Amino acid sequence: MSLLDSIHPVADEHRTDWLVTRIKVASTLAGMSSEITGDVAAGLAGLDDVRILINAVPDPELRAELNGTLNHNYAMRLMTVGRNEDSLASFDASLEHKEHRLSLGDRESQMRGFVITLYCRGWVHTKLGNVQSAREDLNRALELSEKYELRAEAADARRILGTLALRTGQIPEALRLYETSEQAYRALGLEVPPLLWREQAQALLAAGLADEAGSQLDEVVAKMRAEPSLARDIGATELERAAAALLSDDIQLAREMAASARKQLQRVGCQTCAANAAVLGLQADAREMLASGTVAGALATRAIRVAEKMPSARLGEQAATARMLAVRLDIRRGNLKRAVETLRNVPRPGQLTPIDYRMLRRLCRAELAVAQGDRGKALTEIRSGLTELDAVRDRMGGLDLVSGTALHGQELADLAVKLVLERNDARRLFVWLERTRAQTYRYEPLSAGTDPELAARVAEVRGLGQAIQEAQHDGHPIAGLRAKYNERLREAQRLGWHTGRWGRPRPVAGLAEVAARLGERAMVSFAASGDELVAVVVAGGDCRLVRLGSAGAAAESARVLNVDLDALAPDNLPERLAEVVMASARKQADRLDAQLIQPLADVIGDRQLVIVPTGPLYAVPWGVLPGLRGRPAVVAPSATAWLAAELTKSSRARKIVLVRGPGLAGARGELEKLTTHYRTATTMTGAKATVKSVLRAMDGAKLAHFAAHGAHEPENALFSRLELADGALFGHEMAGLRQPPRQVVFAACELAMNRIRPGDEALGFASALLASGSRTVIAPLSRVGDLASAAAMDDYYRALAVRESPALALADAIAVDPFRRPFVCLGAG
């Protein structure tokens, strides 16, 4: 008995209507069954039964319409379980039926379904790496959506175009499309698809912004757990959270999230997702084991078995990643024979292979070469890997993305430094340090101005900040304002990811040109390998390596010293408390001096210094150390960055800008004294010192001096701020200046602080100015009292009038009262 015979007979005149109703009900039931039970095979079988019903529909036009819908649903079920190649045939058939239906007229009513199938096929082509086909489908879907005013469908098409951009390595463009798509959903009052948030997080991970991706995903997971309708998406989102945790070295969280995600995804039958979760779990276990130094052979064997169970056609990348983990573990255990055999089964990366896969493969090949005694080959692999990473970095947008990319090459860079250190080769270590650190500063600044949309969002953040301060002053609740402030801040940060632009990369500075430019000065470039701290010293045309003991000990002394200097900052600190804190600060300064400076004394002599810190040493106010008091010193993120600042052409601008912000007790007298040095200066105080007017005045200036409160924001460094009359001036806005001032002086805030990312990528208020083209930035590394700041600045400018060198003038000013004047000279002196 056929499917049609199993139902009650109906009159012929109603038979077609009945069939259509039956088809729609059966299609709905098949879809619901597969979604609720996770049994996709049963859902596909149900749709096969529906196909029989459709073939019985006598009207060819109606039959084409029904077949178009059926084939679309069939393709979507195949996509759900990762059978993307199989789904293409069903999407092709669906579009053929829908194209035929459109040709018969009534395009308005049929267009929405056609567009949805078109961008879904584009999505499948994107997953399969068929870039040209994906772009054709998605652009056509977007064009038709806009023509027929299908706004929700246009947002969907843009989101998938974002994914295509992500797959092809165009991270800023992907983030722009995701942001535009999210705004469109919200404007239409629609729920933002969880997939958009996950893909946005994937783009951030590709850019190395693991902390930012993790914070976003934490919010998404919490929202999903609170809304039952989103429960089925939790597994995939937890999977991305596990990836973010792994990049941030939060091994326990990565393991927990991967395990939870795997359970969720196995229930819905997505093989690809479950395989990704399994591999992430292996990565967490391997990372912990490699860090501990105790490697069990069982984990390598398990990784190989997991890889062997994954179908190569569908899960080739996941299987290869599992094998590479096994390779690294076997190398550590000395099982080189199996490591070599396993690595042969790891395919070369293709055009769309993600950067983390590429870097892991290079790392495996480099570590294997080391184990086989061929260090030259290992360094060649590392060099090639970092060159690939450069190509990714070159396509990034704002400073956040450019600086974050180094995360992917961190292990390669660490291995290079370790190998060169073992040879005690100072010259080669200098070259490798420049090749692996602070790559952000290799890019020539581009005079692009600030994106109008970003500028408007930042202005909104500023206004909300002012509103919060006023509400606090008046004793009003601020929870609502604070929530809105945080939301707008996130939006501004996201816009900054894709609106920033940077010019072409400069070549890495060579040792000979650095030595020639130094002249009688010396450069001290610090580096750490594991817990070993070293310095490469370039002086008098020579290059020497000096070992300095524990990196951890130096980091702790720097941290405590910074805390003590913060505590010493208040102008009216009780005398007894000041004595206790000062004693602690002196102790830490002496420790740092004994570890970092005294061992270099014979090499550096009494030369002026260029200091390139590493990691926690960015927080050291060098003029506080006994061995450097009164000695001119410049701090730069790399020799390449210092050389670029040194070679910056002097502008003809003579404009001096003096700015005083609100709430500084000693600033009035400070600026009055400065006007005696600079009688033609533009002075901006009180209500005149607004963000807009200050930025306008700064653009193209020779010198901009700020006597204003400010704060470094370590979690959102480019939104570190300087308080002006109408609210905060943010680091982001400094980076948007067309021609930043040649020299910028911050008198009363810790805006020399940076967030230090992997690869010694420094990110903060001052670093944004240096990356944008300012030659010199003078700023404190910790809090400074208002009166102490005013006195220091008076001394600085009096010395600058005689010395004509910021580094020399600052050294004189600091030496008067080092512990209350923790200023540094950044960039060039």
Disulfide bonds with the S-S distance in Angstrom:
none
